[in-house]
Amino acid sequence: MEVRAVNESDLDLICRHREAMFRDAGRDELTLRTMTAHFRTWLEPRLRDGSYFGFLLHEAGVPVAGVGLMVIDWPPHPAHPEQDVRGYVLNVYVEPAARRRGLARQLMSLADAEFARRGVQYAILHSTAQGRSLYAGLGWAPTTEMARSIPA
């Protein structure tokens, strides 16, 4: 398995992986098309300036898995009382034909190493139901976070 950092030329692939991830989680097609169009616009400058980074795993030159990472501004918190940032993991995706081979685990190991290299001591992610057991097995724990949509 070849590992490489994501770059600007991966825009379409990352968008496709994100959409497929949410499709696998049961999201509807209209919402996915809308999200992907806006995500593409959001992602492009972040890939360019490096604020969105991550890794792809390639097999025989074909990308089969990826993870996105960010360092986000966050006030010091009991979970990281001396740091004003958090690592954020997003867009963990493995192509269906490549699943059950430990690739998501490998991506998360790469994420941990990259956050450590950048001095980030605490990270968060949002998990689909399918990913929870993987993340729990890697030491990730549920938090008290709650969410709601704000009416327009």
N, C-alpha and C positions, 0 to 999 in steps of 0.2 A: 504494500500500500504506500503510495507516494503522498506526502503531505506538502501543501504549499499554502502560503498566506493568501487571503482574498485580495483582489485588486479591482480597479475600476471596470475592467473588462468582464467581471463576474456579475454585473448588475442584473442581467436577464436571468441567470441561473439562480441567484439569491432570491429574486422575486418569485420564480417558479417554485423553488423549495418552500418558501414561506406560504405560498398559496396552497401547495400540496399538503403541508403540515396541518393547516387549518381545515382543509377538505377532509383529511383523515380524521380530524376531531369532530366532524359532522356539521361544519358551517355550510350555509347555503351559497349557491353559485353567484347570486346577485351581490350579496355582501362581499364575497371574495373578489369579484371583478372590481368593485368599487374600491375595496381596500388596496388591492394590488396596484391600481393606477395611482393612488395617493402615496402608497409606500414607495413606489419607484421614484416619484418626485422627491420624497423625503430622503431616500437612500443615496441618490446620485451624488449630492455634494458631500455627504458624510464619507462615502467611499473615497472621494477625491481628497478630502482633507485628513483622512485617517482616523476620524472620530468613531467610525464604524470599522472594526477590524475583525479578523477571525481566520478560520482555516477551512480548507477543503481537503478531502481525501480522494485521491484518484486511484483507479485500478485500470491498468493497461491504457493510461492516458485519458480515461473517462471519469468525470467527477461522479462519485457515488454517495458522498455525505458532506455535510458542512455545518459549521457553527458560526454564529455572529457574536461579537463581543463589543461592549462599550464600557467606558469609565464615565460614570454619571456623577454630577454634582449632588451632594447630599449632606445635610448638616451632621456634625458629630452626634452620635446616637449611642445608647448603651451597648449595642452590638459592635460598635467601632468608635469608641469615645475619643480617640485621638486623630481620626481621619475625617475629612470632609468630602469623601468620595465613596462610591460603591462600584464594584464591578457588576455588570449586567450581562447575563447570558440570554441570547435569543436566537430563534431560527435554527434550532438543532433539528437536523433532518437527515434521514438515511433513506436512500432509494429502496423501494420494496424488495427488489431482487438481492439487495446487499444486507438486509436485516438479519438479526440473530447471529452476528459474527463479531460482536464487541466493538463495532465502529462508533456508536454513540458514546460508549465508555472511553474510547480513545480520544474522541473530540473533547470530552469533558476534562480529560487529563491534560490535553493541550491548552484548554482554557485556564485551568488552574495554574499551569506553568507560566502562561503569558501574564495573568494577573499578578503572580508573584514577581515576575521580572519587572513589572511596572510598579511594584510596591503596594498593590491593592491588597488589603487584608480581609475584606468582607465582600461577598458577592450575593446577588439575588437572581432568581429566574422565576418565570411563571410556567407551570407545567400543564400539559394536557393530562388527561386521565391515563393515557397509555405510557407516559414518561415517568409517572410518579415513583414506581417501584425502582426504576433505574436510578433516579436521583437520590431516593432514600438510601439505597444500597451504597451510594458514593458519599454518604454523610450529610446530604442536604436535608433540612428539616422544614416542616410547615411553619409559617409565621402567622401573625395575627392580622395580616392585611385584609382589608375589605374594600369593595369597590362599588360604584354606582354610576350610571349615566346621568348627566345633568340635563334636564329638559331644556329645549331651546326656547 
